[in-house]
Amino acid sequence: MNALSVYDSESGSEEETDDCSSLDRNCSNSRDYFCLKRNTSDIGDSQDKESSEPKNKIIKTGETLESVELPNTEFWQKIENKNVTIYSLPNQNKDNTAESSNKMGLESQCKRNKVDNHVHNIEQFNPNLSSIQNHWMHPTRPKSELKLFQQSQSDTVQKRKLYYLHSKITQCLYKKSKNYSPVKLEQELFAHEGAINKVKWNIPNYSHLFLSASMDTTVKIWNIWSQLNPCLKVINVHSKAVKDAEWSICGKKILSCSYDRKAIVTDVESDKVVANFEHGSYVSCGKFHPVCPDIVLTGGNNSVQAWDCRSPHSPCREYTYKDKYGQVQDVLFSPDGQQFYSCNDLVSRDSADRNIMIWDYSTGVVLSNQVYQERYTCVKLKLHPLEGHLLAQSQGNYIALFSTNKPYKMNKSKRFEGHKLHGYKIGFDITPDGSTVYSGSSDGKIYCYNYHTGKQFRTISTSLDVCMDIDFHPVLPSTLVCCGWNGTIQ
C-alpha cells in the first residue's frame, strides 16, 4: 500500500499520509504501530552497554605485551616470553617505510649473494666464465635474464643426460643408405688449446657423441646437435698430452693413453677412474678387446701389453720380440679378437721386417712380420668393414692395402696416394659401406678415394692447418668429423 494507516491513540482517528514523516514521529513513541507497548529502556540500556565496552585496540609498531592489557584467561597466562614485538600492517603506518625498505634490501642482498656463490662454483669448474659473470651479474639487469643465464650455465655444473637415442640417429639407425662425400660444413668448434690427436664417434646407438683427445692433457665429449653447450664432458685425468683415446664396447667408458706413462679407463657418466695402467714408457695407443670388455691392449716402447681392468696393477700378458721394434704407433684387433696387428716406428737400414707385425693374442706368437717390406713407417691401421683387408697409413704419402688372411700379402696394384704426411701422424677412415676412403693431409685438406679403383675423385678444403684425424659417422650418411693441429674440430 502506498498510504500508511496510522492510528492516533489520543484522537482515536485514522489519517493517511503519503510520506514516511509520521513513521519517523511514531518511532520515538512507546507504542507500536499496532498499539502494542514496548520497553524502550531495555534498548537504550543495551546500546549504552555496547558503547561502554572498549573497542579492539590497534597495537602500534614497537609496543610490547607489557604495555597492553590482556584478558585474565588461562590462554594468555601461559605465555612466558612477554618481550614479543608486534608489527603493524604495511599500510597502517607510514613511519615504517624505512624499516620495510631495509628489510627488502637485506633480502635482495641475500639473493645476490646466492647468485654470486652459484657463479663462483661455475667459475671453479670453468675459469673462462669470469667475463660472462661480469656481463650478466650487473645489479640493474632484469631477473628474467639472470634466470636464463643461470639455467644455461647450470648444465656445465650439473649432470647432463648423455646416453639416449637421439632423434637424428634413430631415423637412420636401421636403414642402409649409400654414403656420399660431404658437401657443406655443418659446424666448427674451437675445441682445445693444443693440437688434437684423435676424434672418434661413439657406437651406433650413442653416435650423437664423439670424443677428442688433445695435447692439452684433456679428453672432451661432444654433441654438436645439442641446443646447449656442445661440450658435454671434460675428462682431465692425465698430467701430460693425450696421444690416443678409444670408446669401449658399451660406449660408456673411455680408454686414454698419454705421455705421462699411463693408460686410464674412465667411466664417462660418473667421471670415476675404473682402471689405471702404469707403464714404463710412453703410451702411444690402446684398444679394447672386441669380445672381452675388461681386456685392454696398449702399445709402448718395444712392448705391447694386455691389461685386465679387474686387476690393473700388472699386465696379464706382455708381447715381446727377439729384436727391438721401437715405439708402437697403433694396435688393432681382428673382429673375433684372436689376433691383433701392430705398426712400429723402427725401420732398419737393410730390412723392414718389424714394421707391421701380426700377433696371436692367446699365445703371443708373431704370425707374420714380413707384411710391409718398404722402408717407411706406418702410423695408422684400419680394417675394411666388409672385405678381409687391412689398410695402413704410410709415411710414404699413401695408404697401403694388405690381406688379413695368410700369407698376409700386400696389394701392390692398388694404393691410395695423393695426400701428404710430412712426419705427422695423419689419420684416415673408411665409410661403413666400404666404398670410399677419406684421409687427412698436412696441407689441411681431406682427400677422397674410391676404394675399388684406388683413384682420387675429390678434395675437400677445410680451414685446418693440418688435418690430423678423420672419423666417418657409423649411422648418418655423408657425415664425418675431422680435427686439426690448431685445436679446431669440423
C-alpha positions as CSV (number, residue, x, y, z in Angstrom):
1,M,0.0,0.0,0.0
2,N,1.2,3.5,-0.9
3,A,-0.5,5.0,2.1
4,L,0.2,4.1,5.6
5,S,-2.6,3.9,8.2
6,V,-1.6,5.3,11.4
7,Y,-3.8,5.1,14.5
8,D,-3.7,8.1,16.8
9,S,-4.5,7.0,20.3
10,E,-5.3,10.4,21.6
11,S,-7.8,11.4,18.9
12,G,-8.9,7.9,18.1
13,S,-9.0,8.7,14.4
14,E,-7.1,7.4,11.4
15,E,-5.3,9.5,8.9
16,E,-3.5,8.6,5.7
17,T,-0.1,10.0,4.7
18,D,1.9,9.5,1.5
19,D,5.3,10.1,3.2
20,C,7.2,8.5,6.0
21,S,7.2,11.5,8.3
22,S,4.5,10.0,10.5
23,L,6.6,6.8,10.8
24,D,9.6,8.7,12.0
25,R,7.5,10.5,14.6
26,N,6.0,7.4,16.0
27,C,9.4,5.7,16.2
28,S,10.1,7.8,19.3
29,N,6.8,6.8,21.0
30,S,6.4,4.0,23.4
31,R,3.7,2.3,21.4
32,D,3.9,0.1,18.3
33,Y,2.1,0.5,15.0
34,F,-0.5,-1.9,16.3
35,C,-0.9,-0.2,19.8
36,L,1.5,-2.6,21.5
37,K,3.7,-1.3,24.2
38,R,7.4,-1.8,24.0
39,N,10.2,-1.3,26.6
40,T,12.4,1.3,25.1
41,S,14.5,1.5,28.2
42,D,15.9,-2.0,27.6
43,I,17.0,-1.0,24.1
44,G,18.7,2.1,25.4
45,D,20.5,0.1,28.1
46,S,21.8,-2.4,25.6
47,Q,23.1,0.4,23.4
48,D,24.8,2.0,26.4
49,K,26.4,-1.3,27.3
50,E,27.8,-1.7,23.8
51,S,29.1,1.8,23.7
52,S,30.7,1.4,27.2
53,E,32.7,-1.7,26.1
54,P,36.1,-0.7,24.8
55,K,36.7,-1.4,21.1
56,N,39.6,-3.5,19.8
57,K,42.7,-1.5,20.4
58,I,45.2,-1.4,17.5
59,I,48.7,-2.2,18.7
60,K,51.2,0.1,17.4
61,T,54.6,-0.8,16.0
62,G,57.2,-1.3,18.7
63,E,54.7,-1.9,21.6
64,T,55.3,-4.9,23.8
65,L,52.8,-7.0,25.6
66,E,53.7,-5.4,28.9
67,S,52.0,-2.2,27.9
68,V,48.8,-3.9,26.6
69,E,46.1,-5.0,29.0
70,L,45.4,-8.7,28.4
71,P,42.3,-10.7,29.3
72,N,42.5,-12.6,32.5
73,T,42.3,-16.1,30.9
74,E,44.3,-19.2,31.0
75,F,45.3,-18.9,27.4
76,W,47.1,-15.6,27.9
77,Q,48.7,-16.6,31.3
78,K,50.7,-19.5,29.7
79,I,52.7,-17.1,27.6
80,E,56.1,-16.8,29.3
81,N,58.0,-14.7,26.8
82,K,56.5,-11.2,27.1
83,N,59.1,-9.3,25.1
84,V,57.5,-10.1,21.7
85,T,57.5,-7.3,19.2
86,I,54.2,-7.0,17.2
87,Y,54.4,-5.4,13.8
88,S,51.6,-3.4,12.2
89,L,50.2,-3.9,8.7
90,P,52.3,-2.4,5.9
91,N,49.6,0.3,5.0
92,Q,48.9,1.2,8.7
93,N,51.8,3.4,9.5
94,K,53.8,5.5,7.1
95,D,56.7,5.7,9.5
96,N,57.6,2.0,8.7
97,T,58.7,2.6,5.1
98,A,62.3,2.9,6.1
99,E,62.3,-0.3,8.1
100,S,60.5,-2.2,5.2
101,S,63.0,-0.9,2.7
102,N,65.8,-2.0,4.9
103,K,64.3,-5.5,5.0
104,M,63.8,-5.6,1.3
105,G,67.4,-4.5,0.8
106,L,68.6,-7.3,3.1
107,E,66.6,-9.9,1.2
108,S,67.9,-8.7,-2.2
109,Q,71.4,-8.7,-0.8
110,C,70.9,-12.4,0.3
111,K,69.6,-13.3,-3.2
112,R,72.6,-11.5,-4.8
113,N,75.0,-13.4,-2.5
114,K,73.4,-16.7,-3.5
115,V,73.8,-15.8,-7.2
116,D,77.4,-14.9,-6.6
117,N,78.1,-18.2,-4.9
118,H,76.4,-20.0,-7.8
119,V,78.6,-18.2,-10.3
120,H,81.7,-18.8,-8.2
121,N,81.0,-22.5,-8.3
122,I,80.7,-22.3,-12.1
123,E,83.9,-20.3,-12.3
124,Q,85.7,-23.0,-10.4
125,F,84.5,-25.5,-12.9
126,N,85.3,-23.3,-15.8
127,P,87.7,-20.3,-15.2
128,N,86.8,-18.8,-18.5
129,L,83.4,-17.6,-17.3
130,S,84.7,-14.5,-15.4
131,S,83.9,-12.2,-18.3
132,I,80.4,-13.8,-18.7
133,Q,79.9,-13.2,-14.9
134,N,80.8,-9.5,-15.2
135,H,78.4,-9.2,-18.1
136,W,75.4,-10.9,-16.5
137,M,75.8,-10.0,-12.8
138,H,75.1,-6.3,-13.3
139,P,72.7,-5.1,-10.5
140,T,70.4,-3.4,-12.9
141,R,69.9,-6.4,-15.1
142,P,66.4,-7.9,-15.0
143,K,65.8,-11.0,-13.0
144,S,64.3,-12.8,-16.1
145,E,67.6,-12.5,-17.9
146,L,69.6,-13.6,-14.9
147,K,67.4,-16.7,-14.5
148,L,68.0,-17.6,-18.1
149,F,71.7,-17.2,-17.6
150,Q,71.6,-19.5,-14.5
151,Q,69.6,-22.1,-16.5
152,S,72.1,-22.0,-19.4
153,Q,75.1,-22.4,-17.1
154,S,73.6,-24.9,-14.7
155,D,74.3,-27.8,-17.1
156,T,78.0,-27.1,-17.0
157,V,78.0,-27.9,-13.3
158,Q,75.1,-30.3,-13.0
159,K,75.0,-33.7,-14.8
160,R,73.5,-33.7,-18.3
161,K,71.9,-36.7,-19.8
162,L,74.4,-38.3,-22.2
163,Y,73.1,-41.7,-23.2
164,Y,69.8,-41.8,-25.1
165,L,68.7,-42.5,-28.6
166,H,68.9,-39.2,-30.4
167,S,66.2,-38.3,-32.8
168,K,68.7,-37.6,-35.5
169,I,70.2,-41.0,-35.1
170,T,67.0,-43.0,-34.7
171,Q,65.6,-42.4,-38.1
172,C,68.8,-43.8,-39.8
173,L,69.8,-46.4,-37.3
174,Y,68.2,-49.4,-39.1
175,K,68.4,-48.1,-42.6
176,K,71.1,-48.9,-45.2
177,S,71.8,-45.8,-47.2
178,K,74.5,-45.0,-49.7
179,N,77.3,-42.7,-48.5
180,Y,78.3,-39.7,-50.5
181,S,81.1,-37.3,-49.9
182,P,80.2,-34.3,-47.6
183,V,79.2,-31.1,-49.4
184,K,79.0,-28.3,-46.7
185,L,80.4,-27.5,-43.3
186,E,77.8,-28.1,-40.6
187,Q,79.6,-26.7,-37.5
188,E,83.1,-25.6,-36.5
189,L,84.3,-25.9,-32.9
190,F,87.4,-24.2,-31.3
191,A,87.7,-27.2,-29.0
192,H,91.1,-27.4,-27.4
193,E,94.0,-25.1,-26.6
194,G,96.5,-27.6,-28.0
195,A,96.7,-29.9,-31.0
196,I,94.1,-32.6,-31.4
197,N,95.4,-36.1,-32.0
198,K,92.2,-38.1,-32.2
199,V,88.5,-37.8,-32.9
200,K,86.2,-40.8,-32.6
201,W,82.4,-41.3,-32.9
202,N,80.7,-43.5,-30.3
203,I,79.0,-46.8,-31.0
204,P,75.9,-46.6,-33.4
205,N,73.3,-46.4,-30.6
206,Y,75.0,-43.4,-29.0
207,S,76.6,-42.0,-32.1
208,H,75.4,-38.4,-31.4
209,L,78.5,-38.3,-29.1
210,F,82.2,-38.2,-30.2
211,L,85.4,-37.7,-28.3
212,S,88.5,-35.6,-28.9
213,A,92.0,-36.2,-27.4
214,S,94.3,-33.3,-27.3
215,M,97.8,-32.3,-26.4
216,D,96.4,-30.0,-23.7
217,T,96.0,-33.1,-21.4
218,T,92.2,-33.4,-21.8
219,V,89.7,-35.6,-23.4
220,K,86.3,-34.0,-24.3
221,I,82.9,-35.4,-25.1
222,W,80.8,-33.5,-27.7
223,N,77.3,-33.4,-29.0
224,I,77.1,-31.0,-31.9
225,W,73.3,-31.4,-32.3
226,S,72.6,-30.2,-28.8
227,Q,70.9,-26.8,-28.4
228,L,73.0,-26.2,-25.2
229,N,76.8,-26.2,-24.9
230,P,78.1,-28.8,-27.3
231,C,80.8,-29.8,-24.9
232,L,79.1,-32.3,-22.6
233,K,82.1,-33.5,-20.5
234,V,85.7,-32.7,-19.9
235,I,87.9,-35.7,-18.7
236,N,91.1,-34.4,-17.1
237,V,92.9,-37.4,-15.7
238,H,96.3,-37.0,-17.3
239,S,99.2,-34.7,-16.5
240,K,100.7,-34.7,-20.0
241,A,99.5,-34.8,-23.6
242,V,96.9,-37.4,-24.5
243,K,98.1,-39.3,-27.6
244,D,95.1,-41.7,-28.2
245,A,91.6,-42.4,-26.9
246,E,89.0,-45.1,-27.6
247,W,85.4,-45.9,-26.7
248,S,84.6,-49.2,-25.0
249,I,82.3,-51.8,-26.5
250,C,79.3,-50.5,-24.4
251,G,80.1,-46.9,-25.3
252,K,80.1,-45.7,-21.7
253,K,83.8,-45.9,-20.9
254,I,86.9,-44.3,-22.5
255,L,90.5,-45.6,-22.7
256,S,93.0,-42.7,-22.9
257,C,96.7,-43.1,-23.5
258,S,99.2,-40.3,-22.5
259,Y,102.8,-39.2,-22.4
260,D,102.6,-39.4,-18.6
261,R,103.2,-43.2,-19.0
262,K,99.6,-44.1,-18.1
263,A,96.6,-45.6,-19.8
264,I,93.4,-44.9,-17.9
265,V,89.9,-46.3,-18.3
266,T,87.3,-43.7,-17.2
267,D,83.6,-44.0,-16.7
268,V,82.0,-41.2,-18.7
269,E,78.8,-40.8,-16.6
270,S,80.4,-40.7,-13.2
271,D,83.8,-39.4,-14.1
272,K,85.4,-42.1,-12.0
273,V,88.6,-43.8,-12.9
274,V,87.9,-47.5,-13.5
275,A,91.4,-48.7,-14.0
276,N,94.9,-47.0,-14.1
277,F,97.6,-48.9,-16.0
278,E,101.1,-47.6,-15.3
279,H,103.8,-48.2,-17.9
280,G,107.5,-47.9,-18.0
281,S,107.4,-45.8,-21.2
282,Y,105.2,-43.5,-23.2
283,V,101.8,-45.0,-24.1
284,S,101.0,-44.1,-27.7
285,C,98.0,-46.3,-28.5
286,G,95.4,-48.5,-27.0
287,K,92.3,-50.6,-27.9
288,F,89.5,-52.5,-26.1
289,H,89.2,-56.2,-26.8
290,P,86.2,-56.8,-29.2
291,V,84.9,-59.8,-27.2
292,C,86.1,-59.3,-23.6
293,P,85.2,-55.8,-22.5
294,D,87.6,-55.9,-19.5
295,I,90.7,-56.5,-21.6
296,V,92.7,-53.6,-22.9
297,L,95.7,-53.7,-25.3
298,T,98.3,-50.9,-25.1
299,G,101.4,-50.1,-27.0
300,G,104.6,-48.6,-25.7
301,N,108.3,-48.7,-26.4
302,N,109.3,-52.1,-27.6
303,S,106.3,-53.7,-25.9
304,V,102.7,-54.5,-26.4
305,Q,100.8,-55.3,-23.1
306,A,97.4,-56.7,-22.4
307,W,95.7,-55.5,-19.2
308,D,92.7,-56.6,-17.2
309,C,90.5,-53.8,-15.7
310,R,89.7,-56.1,-12.7
311,S,93.4,-56.3,-11.8
312,P,95.1,-53.2,-13.1
313,H,98.3,-53.4,-11.0
314,S,100.2,-55.5,-13.5
315,P,99.7,-56.6,-17.1
316,C,98.1,-60.0,-17.7
317,R,100.3,-60.6,-20.8
318,E,103.2,-58.9,-22.5
319,Y,104.1,-59.4,-26.1
320,T,107.8,-59.2,-26.9
321,Y,110.0,-59.9,-29.9
322,K,113.6,-61.1,-30.2
323,D,114.7,-57.7,-31.6
324,K,113.7,-54.2,-30.7
325,Y,110.9,-52.7,-32.8
326,G,110.6,-49.2,-31.4
327,Q,107.6,-47.2,-30.3
328,V,104.3,-48.9,-31.2
329,Q,102.3,-46.4,-33.3
330,D,99.0,-48.2,-33.4
331,V,97.4,-51.5,-32.5
332,L,94.2,-53.1,-34.0
333,F,92.2,-56.3,-33.1
334,S,90.7,-58.6,-35.6
335,P,86.9,-58.9,-35.4
336,D,87.0,-62.1,-33.5
337,G,89.8,-61.0,-31.1
338,Q,92.0,-64.0,-31.8
339,Q,94.8,-61.9,-33.4
340,F,95.9,-58.3,-33.5
341,Y,98.1,-56.1,-35.7
342,S,100.7,-53.5,-34.7
343,C,102.8,-51.0,-36.6
344,N,106.0,-49.6,-35.2
345,D,108.3,-46.7,-35.9
346,L,111.7,-48.5,-36.1
347,V,113.0,-49.3,-39.6
348,S,116.5,-50.8,-40.0
349,R,118.7,-49.9,-42.9
350,D,118.8,-53.3,-44.5
351,S,115.3,-54.7,-43.7
352,A,111.8,-53.7,-42.7
353,D,110.7,-56.9,-41.0
354,R,109.4,-55.2,-37.9
355,N,107.3,-52.5,-39.5
356,I,103.8,-54.2,-39.4
357,M,103.5,-57.3,-37.2
358,I,100.6,-59.8,-36.8
359,W,100.4,-61.4,-33.4
360,D,98.4,-64.3,-32.0
361,Y,96.5,-62.9,-29.0
362,S,96.3,-66.1,-26.9
363,T,99.9,-67.4,-27.3
364,G,101.8,-64.2,-28.1
365,V,103.4,-65.7,-31.1
366,V,104.3,-63.5,-34.1
367,L,102.3,-64.9,-37.0
368,S,104.0,-62.7,-39.6
369,N,106.5,-59.8,-39.7
370,Q,107.1,-59.8,-43.5
371,V,104.0,-57.8,-44.3
372,Y,105.3,-54.4,-45.3
373,Q,108.7,-54.5,-47.0
374,E,109.2,-50.9,-47.8
375,R,111.3,-48.6,-45.7
376,Y,108.5,-46.3,-44.5
377,T,106.9,-46.4,-41.1
378,C,103.2,-46.8,-40.8
379,V,101.2,-44.7,-38.3
380,K,97.6,-45.8,-38.6
381,L,95.8,-49.1,-39.1
382,K,92.2,-49.8,-40.2
383,L,90.1,-52.9,-41.2
384,H,87.8,-52.8,-44.1
385,P,84.2,-53.2,-42.8
386,L,83.1,-55.7,-45.4
387,E,86.1,-57.3,-47.0
388,G,89.0,-59.0,-45.4
389,H,91.6,-56.3,-46.0
390,L,93.9,-54.3,-43.8
391,L,94.7,-50.6,-44.6
392,A,97.8,-48.9,-43.3
393,Q,98.7,-45.2,-43.5
394,S,102.4,-44.9,-44.6
395,Q,104.8,-42.1,-44.2
396,G,105.5,-42.6,-48.0
397,N,102.4,-40.4,-48.5
398,Y,100.0,-43.2,-49.4
399,I,97.7,-45.8,-47.9
400,A,98.7,-49.4,-48.5
401,L,96.4,-52.4,-48.7
402,F,97.0,-55.8,-47.2
403,S,95.2,-59.1,-46.9
404,T,94.1,-60.3,-43.5
405,N,94.5,-64.0,-44.5
406,K,97.7,-65.9,-44.7
407,P,100.2,-65.2,-46.1
408,Y,99.2,-61.5,-45.5
409,K,100.4,-60.2,-48.8
410,M,100.4,-56.6,-49.8
411,N,98.3,-55.5,-52.8
412,K,100.9,-53.8,-54.9
413,S,98.5,-53.0,-57.7
414,K,96.3,-50.6,-55.7
415,R,97.2,-47.9,-53.3
416,F,95.6,-44.6,-52.2
417,E,98.1,-41.8,-52.8
418,G,97.9,-38.0,-53.2
419,H,97.8,-36.7,-49.7
420,K,100.9,-35.6,-47.7
421,L,102.0,-36.6,-44.2
422,H,105.3,-34.7,-43.7
423,G,106.0,-36.5,-40.4
424,Y,102.6,-36.0,-38.8
425,K,100.6,-38.9,-37.5
426,I,97.7,-38.4,-40.0
427,G,94.6,-40.5,-39.7
428,F,92.1,-41.9,-42.2
429,D,88.8,-43.7,-42.3
430,I,86.5,-45.8,-44.4
431,T,82.8,-45.4,-44.9
432,P,80.5,-48.1,-43.4
433,D,79.6,-49.4,-46.8
434,G,83.3,-49.7,-47.7
435,S,83.1,-47.7,-50.9
436,T,85.1,-44.6,-50.1
437,V,88.4,-43.9,-48.2
438,Y,88.9,-40.5,-46.6
439,S,92.4,-39.3,-45.5
440,G,93.7,-36.2,-43.8
441,S,96.7,-34.3,-45.0
442,S,99.4,-32.0,-43.8
443,D,98.1,-29.2,-46.1
444,G,94.7,-29.2,-44.2
445,K,92.6,-30.8,-46.9
446,I,90.6,-34.0,-47.0
447,Y,91.3,-36.4,-49.8
448,C,88.6,-38.8,-51.1
449,Y,89.5,-42.1,-52.8
450,N,87.4,-44.7,-54.5
451,Y,88.1,-47.9,-52.7
452,H,87.5,-50.2,-55.7
453,T,89.6,-48.3,-58.2
454,G,92.1,-46.5,-55.8
455,K,91.7,-43.2,-57.6
456,Q,91.2,-39.8,-56.0
457,F,87.9,-38.3,-57.1
458,R,87.6,-35.2,-54.8
459,T,89.4,-32.9,-52.4
460,I,87.6,-31.1,-49.6
461,S,89.1,-27.8,-48.4
462,T,89.0,-27.0,-44.7
463,S,90.2,-24.2,-42.5
464,L,92.6,-26.5,-40.6
465,D,96.3,-26.0,-40.8
466,V,96.9,-29.8,-40.6
467,C,94.1,-32.3,-40.8
468,M,95.2,-34.7,-38.1
469,D,92.4,-37.2,-38.0
470,I,89.1,-38.2,-39.6
471,D,86.3,-40.4,-38.5
472,F,83.2,-41.2,-40.6
473,H,79.8,-41.4,-38.8
474,P,78.7,-45.0,-38.3
475,V,75.0,-44.3,-39.0
476,L,74.4,-40.9,-40.7
477,P,75.4,-40.9,-44.4
478,S,77.8,-38.3,-45.7
479,T,78.8,-37.1,-42.2
480,L,82.3,-37.1,-40.9
481,V,84.3,-35.2,-38.2
482,C,87.9,-34.0,-38.6
483,C,90.4,-32.3,-36.3
484,G,93.4,-30.1,-36.8
485,W,96.7,-29.2,-35.2
486,N,95.3,-25.8,-34.3
487,G,92.8,-27.3,-31.9
488,T,89.8,-26.9,-34.2
489,I,87.1,-29.5,-34.9
490,Q,84.9,-29.5,-38.0
